[in-house]
């Protein structure tokens, strides 16, 4: 079972949110605010990285439930700010992509 905040979660609209929180104790409060569960910040089961690891099955279950109740756009948009550690693009999965058939060498597709 992985680290609860280095994991991916399915959202209500069928998309996925990827968390890559390598400094867990520092960002845990932001994660809890993002999912609108501020009481988890001080919950002794999850308050520190070691606690989240010991209780990872329960923690992952709570995060799955929280993200499953929200659309990806709503989650990413909550923290879509310059320098934000959470979020990123307001519409995850809809970024610039190489056209089909384009080469990685920089040539463009016809």
VENTAJO-V277790 format. One record per pair of residues at least 6 apart in sequence whose C-alpha atoms are under 8 Angstrom apart, sorted by the first residue. I is the first residue (numbers start at 0). GAP is how many residues later the second one is. If there is no record, write none. Layout:
((I,GAP) (I,GAP))
//
This chain:
((0,55) (0,56) (1,54) (2,49) (2,50) (2,53) (3,48) (3,49) (3,52) (3,55) (3,56) (3,59) (4,14) (4,15) (4,16) (4,17) (4,19) (5,12) (5,13) (5,14) (5,15) (5,16) (6,11) (6,12) (6,13) (7,8) (7,9) (7,10) (7,11) (8,7) (8,8) (8,9) (8,54) (8,55) (8,58) (8,59) (9,6) (9,7) (9,54) (9,57) (9,58) (10,6) (10,56) (10,57) (10,58) (10,59) (10,60) (10,61) (11,55) (11,56) (11,57) (11,58) (11,59) (11,60) (12,57) (12,58) (12,59) (14,56) (14,57) (15,56) (16,50) (16,55) (16,75) (18,67) (20,6) (23,24) (23,25) (24,22) (24,23) (24,24) (26,58) (27,13) (27,19) (28,9) (28,12) (29,56) (30,55) (31,6) (31,7) (31,8) (31,9) (33,41) (33,44) (33,45) (34,28) (34,31) (34,32) (34,40) (39,6) (39,7) (40,6) (43,7) (44,6) (44,7) (44,10) (45,6) (45,9) (45,13) (51,7) (66,8) (71,19) (71,20) (72,17) (72,18) (72,19) (73,16) (74,12) (75,10) (75,11) (75,12) (75,13) (75,14) (75,15) (75,16) (76,10) (76,11) (76,12) (76,13) (76,14) (77,9) (78,6) (78,7) (78,8) (78,9) (79,6) (79,7) (79,8) (79,9) (79,10) (80,7) (98,9) (98,10) (99,9) (100,8) (101,6) (101,7) (102,6))
//
